[in-house]
Amino acid sequence: MIGRLNHVAIAVPDLAAAASKYRDTLGARVSAPLALPEHGVTTVFVELPNTKIELLVPLGEDSPIARFLERNPDGGIHHLCYEVEDILAARDRLKAEGARVLGDGEPKTGAHGKPVLFLHPKDFNGTLVEIEQV
């Protein structure tokens, strides 16, 4: 059901500093910042040959990233994103297998302009999982 690893998301306290490390220190290509109010984040993508790294900072007081950074002030891995061909079929199969879909269970538009859903970390060995339709 799941396809490729689309990205690893890392919450960071300073987006410009984190982007600079990947761009200037590691020589990676880094996208421009993108505000996603619906998700409560501002994000950049570090493009690698085989996947991407998503750097996240809070956008607004209700941001889940703000809560994550309160517990992890230096930042850290926030979630893994896997590609799926049909997000509704994947959602239905996951729910039938007992996985909990976060929110109202309806896909939202993610940073790539594609439908995404998040799955409860307690169902995936403590890891927040995002699925994205490709």
C-alpha positions as CSV (number, residue, x, y, z in Angstrom):
1,M,0.0,0.0,0.0
2,I,2.7,2.6,0.9
3,G,5.1,3.7,-1.7
4,R,8.3,5.7,-1.5
5,L,9.4,7.7,1.5
6,N,8.4,11.2,0.4
7,H,10.1,13.2,3.2
8,V,11.3,13.3,6.8
9,A,10.0,16.3,8.6
10,I,12.1,18.0,11.2
11,A,10.7,20.7,13.6
12,V,13.3,23.5,14.1
13,P,13.3,26.6,16.3
14,D,14.9,28.8,13.6
15,L,14.0,28.1,10.0
16,A,16.6,30.4,8.4
17,A,19.4,28.9,10.5
18,A,18.3,25.3,9.7
19,A,17.9,26.0,6.0
20,S,21.4,27.6,6.0
21,K,22.9,24.5,7.5
22,Y,21.5,22.3,4.8
23,R,22.2,24.8,2.0
24,D,25.5,26.3,3.0
25,T,27.1,23.5,5.1
26,L,25.8,20.4,3.3
27,G,25.4,22.0,-0.2
28,A,21.8,20.9,-0.6
29,R,19.1,22.7,-2.7
30,V,16.6,24.4,-0.3
31,S,13.2,25.7,-1.4
32,A,11.8,29.1,-0.4
33,P,9.7,29.2,2.8
34,L,6.0,28.4,2.4
35,A,3.4,29.4,5.0
36,L,0.7,26.8,5.4
37,P,-1.9,28.3,7.8
38,E,-4.2,25.3,7.5
39,H,-1.5,23.2,9.1
40,G,0.0,25.9,11.4
41,V,3.5,25.7,9.9
42,T,6.0,27.4,7.7
43,T,8.1,25.0,5.8
44,V,11.0,24.6,3.5
45,F,12.1,21.5,1.6
46,V,15.6,20.3,1.3
47,E,15.8,18.3,-1.9
48,L,18.0,15.2,-1.9
49,P,18.5,12.7,-4.8
50,N,16.3,10.0,-3.2
51,T,13.9,12.0,-0.9
52,K,13.3,15.3,0.8
53,I,13.8,16.8,4.3
54,E,11.0,19.1,5.4
55,L,12.0,21.8,7.9
56,L,9.1,23.1,10.0
57,V,8.5,26.1,12.3
58,P,5.3,27.1,14.0
59,L,2.9,29.4,12.3
60,G,0.4,30.7,14.9
61,E,-0.3,30.0,18.5
62,D,-2.2,26.8,17.8
63,S,0.5,25.2,15.8
64,P,1.3,21.5,16.6
65,I,4.9,22.4,15.9
66,A,4.9,25.0,18.8
67,R,3.8,22.2,21.2
68,F,6.4,19.9,19.8
69,L,9.2,22.5,20.2
70,E,8.0,23.2,23.8
71,R,8.9,19.5,24.6
72,N,11.9,19.5,22.3
73,P,13.4,23.1,22.3
74,D,16.3,22.1,20.0
75,G,14.0,20.6,17.5
76,G,13.8,17.0,16.2
77,I,12.2,14.6,13.8
78,H,8.5,15.3,13.8
79,H,7.0,12.9,11.2
80,L,7.7,10.6,8.2
81,C,5.7,11.0,5.0
82,Y,5.0,8.0,2.7
83,E,3.4,8.2,-0.7
84,V,0.2,6.4,-1.6
85,E,-1.6,6.1,-4.9
86,D,-5.1,6.6,-3.6
87,I,-5.4,8.4,-0.2
88,L,-9.1,7.5,0.4
89,A,-8.5,3.8,-0.3
90,A,-5.4,3.9,1.9
91,R,-7.3,5.7,4.7
92,D,-10.1,3.1,4.6
93,R,-7.7,0.2,4.6
94,L,-5.7,1.7,7.5
95,K,-8.9,2.3,9.5
96,A,-10.1,-1.2,8.8
97,E,-6.8,-2.5,10.2
98,G,-7.3,-0.4,13.4
99,A,-5.1,2.6,12.6
100,R,-6.3,6.0,13.9
101,V,-6.5,8.8,11.4
102,L,-6.0,12.2,13.0
103,G,-8.4,15.1,12.6
104,D,-11.7,14.6,10.9
105,G,-10.4,11.9,8.7
106,E,-10.8,13.9,5.5
107,P,-7.6,14.7,3.5
108,K,-6.2,18.3,3.6
109,T,-4.0,19.9,1.0
110,G,-0.4,19.5,2.0
111,A,2.7,21.5,1.2
112,H,3.1,19.9,-2.3
113,G,-0.5,20.8,-3.2
114,K,-1.6,17.1,-2.8
115,P,-4.0,15.5,-0.4
116,V,-2.5,14.4,3.0
117,L,-3.6,12.6,6.2
118,F,-1.8,12.0,9.5
119,L,-1.9,8.8,11.4
120,H,-1.6,8.5,15.2
121,P,1.9,7.9,16.4
122,K,0.8,5.3,19.0
123,D,-0.3,3.1,16.1
124,F,3.2,3.3,14.4
125,N,5.8,2.6,17.0
126,G,5.7,6.2,18.4
127,T,6.2,7.8,14.9
128,L,3.7,10.3,13.5
129,V,3.0,9.2,9.9
130,E,1.8,11.3,7.1
131,I,0.5,9.8,3.9
132,E,0.4,11.8,0.7
133,Q,-1.4,11.0,-2.5
134,V,0.9,11.1,-5.5
